[in-house]
């Protein structure tokens, strides 16, 4: 069974925009959480791995201000923060999502492909061990947390430049049988969650044309317009959705699901290929 696809040109989106569409009787049930792991922005963040092509210089001071705003938004969503200090040896270390994947009581440590990022896990592992049962992947597996979208008991795992087939096979082997691991082909974006994130219930945000959409065909998809591509990645938790700035259409669709939104500016993170989920790990 295929569920609805709602995009800017669809009749349902038009009625939502006009305010005539009936809202759901109950707000969408988002994922729940109590803790969020975050890591500070290093002074070397201007050396973070950048998307191909020319781009504006990263302003580290502004990036730190944005990170502080992001942390305030997480607290507003009812989360207690576990904060790890920045490490200037690792310019990308504030993108802590890539270092670990949380699956219920389990935690799978990342196995990051770029050599410049592999040392980031050392500071994260002891903190995670205080809360979860920790698992490691073996060579030749490579895995970024940004490629793993958890919806209920299903792990959708992007096959990207950062995450390979060996990681999918090992995840499937090490997790209990109650979990299903589904590979998803990723095209010209960094991670699976660059183009698809979960809001709750049976609803995902989807930026079309960048990933194989077939594994999500049974879900309701809010199709994010290309001019708001960065908004395909939002953080939904405890009935609140963190939405990036400059995405009015997407924010309106989320509010029409009965959800509160908090707008967060992540302009400097975007210069380094980052998105909203990149800077936290929530459970």
KAKAMO-V911389 format. One record per pair of residues at least 12 apart in sequence whose ideal C-beta (glycine too) atoms are under 6 Angstrom apart, sorted by the first residue. I is the first residue (numbers start at 1). J is the second residue. If there is no record, write none. Layout:
((I;J) (I;J))
//
This chain:
((2;217) (3;219) (3;220) (4;220) (5;221) (5;223) (6;222) (7;223) (8;225) (8;249) (16;256) (23;258) (24;258) (27;258) (27;259) (28;200) (28;201) (28;257) (28;259) (29;200) (29;201) (30;200) (30;236) (30;237) (30;239) (31;237) (32;238) (33;79) (33;237) (33;282) (33;283) (35;80) (35;82) (35;283) (36;74) (36;79) (36;81) (36;280) (36;282) (37;82) (37;96) (37;281) (38;71) (38;81) (38;83) (38;280) (39;84) (39;93) (39;94) (39;96) (40;85) (40;86) (41;63) (41;64) (41;67) (41;86) (41;94) (42;86) (42;88) (42;93) (43;88) (44;88) (44;91) (45;58) (45;60) (45;63) (45;91) (46;58) (46;60) (47;91) (48;91) (48;92) (48;272) (49;92) (50;272) (51;273) (55;271) (56;271) (58;268) (58;271) (59;268) (62;268) (63;268) (66;265) (66;266) (66;268) (69;264) (70;264) (70;279) (73;242) (73;262) (73;264) (77;237) (77;238) (77;240) (78;238) (84;123) (90;119) (90;120) (92;117) (93;120) (94;279) (95;274) (95;278) (96;281) (97;145) (97;146) (97;277) (97;278) (97;281) (98;110) (98;112) (98;144) (98;145) (98;146) (99;120) (99;121) (99;124) (100;124) (100;128) (100;281) (101;145) (101;148) (102;283) (105;133) (106;133) (107;128) (107;132) (107;134) (108;135) (109;121) (109;136) (110;143) (110;144) (110;145) (111;137) (111;141) (111;142) (111;143) (112;144) (113;142) (113;162) (135;174) (137;167) (137;170) (140;166) (141;166) (141;167) (141;170) (142;164) (143;163) (143;167) (144;162) (144;163) (146;191) (146;193) (147;160) (147;163) (147;191) (147;192) (149;192) (149;193) (151;198) (153;178) (153;179) (154;180) (155;181) (156;182) (156;184) (156;215) (157;181) (157;183) (158;184) (158;186) (158;191) (158;192) (159;183) (159;185) (159;186) (160;186) (160;191) (168;181) (168;183) (182;215) (184;211) (184;212) (184;215) (185;212) (186;211) (187;210) (189;210) (190;273) (193;233) (193;277) (194;275) (195;207) (195;210) (195;211) (195;232) (197;233) (197;234) (199;236) (200;236) (202;219) (202;220) (203;220) (204;216) (204;219) (204;221) (205;222) (205;224) (205;232) (206;221) (206;223) (207;224) (207;229) (207;232) (208;223) (222;253) (224;250) (228;247) (228;249) (228;250) (230;244) (230;270) (231;244) (231;247) (231;250) (233;275) (233;276) (233;277) (234;276) (235;276) (235;277) (237;282) (240;260) (241;254) (241;259) (241;261) (242;262) (242;264) (242;276) (243;261) (243;263) (244;266) (244;276) (245;263) (245;265))
//
